[in-house]
């Protein structure tokens, strides 16, 4: 199983697909950037744990 094909398939189903050219193959850095950006936007900020 090729992981890059998996990532490309995930991107094709993601909101980014509408703004990316159809022949665009993201680099690892792009994928990490998009993943962090989307998870940061959709998840609540981590709560600070008091020790």
N, CA, C and O atoms as a DFTB+ gen file, in Angstrom:
204 C
 N C O
     1  1       0.855      -1.204       0.000
     2  2       0.000       0.000       0.000
     3  2       0.885       1.245       0.000
     4  3       1.749       1.402       0.862
     5  1       0.667       2.104      -0.950
     6  2       1.487       3.312      -1.058
     7  2       0.853       4.428      -0.245
     8  3      -0.273       4.847      -0.515
     9  1       1.591       4.907       0.758
    10  2       1.012       5.919       1.659
    11  2       0.761       7.243       0.942
    12  3      -0.169       7.971       1.289
    13  1       1.585       7.557      -0.055
    14  2       1.373       8.824      -0.763
    15  2       0.056       8.798      -1.544
    16  3      -0.600       9.828      -1.696
    17  1      -0.324       7.627      -2.035
    18  2      -1.623       7.510      -2.708
    19  2      -2.751       7.737      -1.719
    20  3      -3.759       8.366      -2.041
    21  1      -2.569       7.215      -0.503
    22  2      -3.553       7.436       0.555
    23  2      -3.710       8.918       0.842
    24  3      -4.826       9.425       0.951
    25  1      -2.583       9.609       0.964
    26  2      -2.623      11.034       1.283
    27  2      -3.264      11.824       0.156
    28  3      -4.031      12.757       0.397
    29  1      -2.946      11.445      -1.079
    30  2      -3.536      12.144      -2.215
    31  2      -5.050      11.921      -2.247
    32  3      -5.811      12.831      -2.575
    33  1      -5.472      10.717      -1.908
    34  2      -6.906      10.402      -1.882
    35  2      -7.587      11.228      -0.799
    36  3      -8.666      11.779      -1.022
    37  1      -6.951      11.319       0.393
    38  2      -7.505      12.133       1.478
    39  2      -7.619      13.592       1.050
    40  3      -8.620      14.252       1.330
    41  1      -6.594      14.088       0.375
    42  2      -6.628      15.477      -0.089
    43  2      -7.747      15.681      -1.105
    44  3      -8.401      16.724      -1.123
    45  1      -7.958      14.680      -1.944
    46  2      -9.001      14.795      -2.962
    47  2     -10.379      14.915      -2.319
    48  3     -11.278      15.541      -2.881
    49  1     -10.545      14.320      -1.149
    50  2     -11.830      14.378      -0.463
    51  2     -11.925      15.583       0.467
    52  3     -12.990      15.871       1.013
    53  1     -10.807      16.284       0.645
    54  2     -10.771      17.380       1.613
    55  2     -11.196      18.703       0.980
    56  3     -11.273      18.809      -0.244
    57  1     -11.473      19.710       1.810
    58  2     -11.837      21.036       1.288
    59  2     -10.737      21.653       0.430
    60  3     -11.010      22.507      -0.413
    61  1      -9.492      21.220       0.645
    62  2      -8.383      21.794      -0.113
    63  2      -8.473      21.440      -1.588
    64  3      -7.908      22.133      -2.433
    65  1      -9.184      20.362      -1.899
    66  2      -9.258      19.903      -3.283
    67  2      -9.861      20.974      -4.188
    68  3      -9.522      21.063      -5.368
    69  1     -10.756      21.784      -3.628
    70  2     -11.430      22.785      -4.452
    71  2     -10.503      23.938      -4.837
    72  3     -10.742      24.615      -5.837
    73  1      -9.449      24.167      -4.051
    74  2      -8.564      25.291      -4.349
    75  2      -7.251      24.837      -4.977
    76  3      -6.489      25.659      -5.485
    77  1      -6.985      23.529      -4.945
    78  2      -5.742      23.036      -5.521
    79  2      -5.966      22.592      -6.959
    80  3      -7.035      22.077      -7.288
    81  1      -4.962      22.787      -7.826
    82  2      -5.061      22.246      -9.178
    83  2      -5.219      20.730      -9.100
    84  3      -4.698      20.104      -8.177
    85  1      -5.919      20.142     -10.041
    86  2      -6.192      18.709      -9.962
    87  2      -4.932      17.868     -10.105
    88  3      -4.893      16.730      -9.637
    89  1      -3.900      18.414     -10.748
    90  2      -2.674      17.635     -10.938
    91  2      -1.634      17.955      -9.864
    92  3      -0.478      17.545      -9.976
    93  1      -2.037      18.673      -8.841
    94  2      -1.110      19.075      -7.786
    95  2      -0.781      17.894      -6.892
    96  3      -1.678      17.241      -6.359
    97  1       0.518      17.618      -6.726
    98  2       0.945      16.576      -5.795
    99  2       1.706      17.262      -4.664
   100  3       2.809      17.766      -4.876
   101  1       1.130      17.285      -3.475
   102  2       1.726      18.021      -2.368
   103  2       3.019      17.376      -1.880
   104  3       3.167      16.154      -1.900
   105  1       3.936      18.206      -1.449
   106  2       5.145      17.687      -0.823
   107  2       4.831      17.339       0.626
   108  3       3.770      17.690       1.142
   109  1       5.758      16.651       1.274
   110  2       5.557      16.286       2.678
   111  2       5.353      17.529       3.526
   112  3       4.504      17.545       4.417
   113  1       6.137      18.580       3.248
   114  2       6.016      19.823       4.010
   115  2       4.628      20.429       3.841
   116  3       4.033      20.914       4.803
   117  1       4.114      20.400       2.608
   118  2       2.769      20.924       2.354
   119  2       1.725      20.146       3.143
   120  3       0.824      20.730       3.745
   121  1       1.856      18.813       3.134
   122  2       0.894      17.969       3.843
   123  2       0.916      18.264       5.335
   124  3      -0.132      18.379       5.970
   125  1       2.123      18.386       5.894
   126  2       2.249      18.674       7.324
   127  2       1.636      20.031       7.627
   128  3       0.912      20.187       8.610
   129  1       1.929      21.016       6.776
   130  2       1.401      22.364       6.974
   131  2      -0.125      22.361       6.923
   132  3      -0.782      22.960       7.775
   133  1      -0.682      21.685       5.922
   134  2      -2.139      21.628       5.791
   135  2      -2.769      20.886       6.964
   136  3      -3.809      21.293       7.481
   137  1      -2.134      19.805       7.376
   138  2      -2.677      19.014       8.485
   139  2      -2.686      19.837       9.769
   140  3      -3.677      19.849      10.500
   141  1      -1.571      20.527      10.040
   142  2      -1.515      21.338      11.257
   143  2      -2.495      22.500      11.186
   144  3      -3.144      22.834      12.177
   145  1      -2.598      23.114      10.012
   146  2      -3.508      24.251       9.868
   147  2      -4.952      23.826      10.089
   148  3      -5.700      24.492      10.805
   149  1      -5.342      22.707       9.467
   150  2      -6.733      22.278       9.577
   151  2      -7.055      21.778      10.978
   152  3      -8.143      22.037      11.491
   153  1      -6.117      21.060      11.605
   154  2      -6.399      20.552      12.950
   155  2      -6.405      21.697      13.955
   156  3      -7.173      21.678      14.918
   157  1      -5.552      22.693      13.734
   158  2      -5.526      23.845      14.639
   159  2      -6.833      24.625      14.537
   160  3      -7.333      25.149      15.532
   161  1      -7.379      24.696      13.326
   162  2      -8.595      25.463      13.109
   163  2      -9.830      24.741      13.651
   164  3     -10.765      25.384      14.128
   165  1      -9.838      23.407      13.579
   166  2     -11.059      22.673      13.905
   167  2     -11.111      22.193      15.350
   168  3     -12.192      21.903      15.861
   169  1      -9.968      22.103      16.014
   170  2      -9.964      21.611      17.389
   171  2      -9.806      22.760      18.368
   172  3      -9.198      23.785      18.058
   173  1     -10.364      22.571      19.553
   174  2     -10.196      23.570      20.597
   175  2      -8.728      23.588      21.019
   176  3      -8.056      22.557      20.974
   177  1      -8.231      24.753      21.427
   178  2      -6.844      24.821      21.891
   179  2      -6.656      23.906      23.094
   180  3      -7.572      23.768      23.904
   181  1      -5.496      23.280      23.229
   182  2      -5.262      22.373      24.355
   183  2      -5.365      23.108      25.689
   184  3      -4.888      24.234      25.828
   185  1      -5.976      22.475      26.640
   186  2      -6.100      23.087      27.966
   187  2      -4.786      22.933      28.724
   188  3      -4.146      21.882      28.677
   189  1      -4.401      23.982      29.415
   190  2      -3.186      23.923      30.202
   191  2      -3.467      23.114      31.473
   192  3      -4.405      23.410      32.213
   193  1      -2.659      22.111      31.708
   194  2      -2.869      21.261      32.883
   195  2      -2.035      21.790      34.040
   196  3      -0.818      21.944      33.932
   197  1      -2.706      22.063      35.140
   198  2      -1.998      22.572      36.314
   199  2      -1.437      21.409      37.114
   200  3      -2.146      20.444      37.398
   201  1      -0.173      21.501      37.474
   202  2       0.443      20.407      38.233
   203  2       0.670      20.817      39.671
   204  3       1.181      20.027      40.465
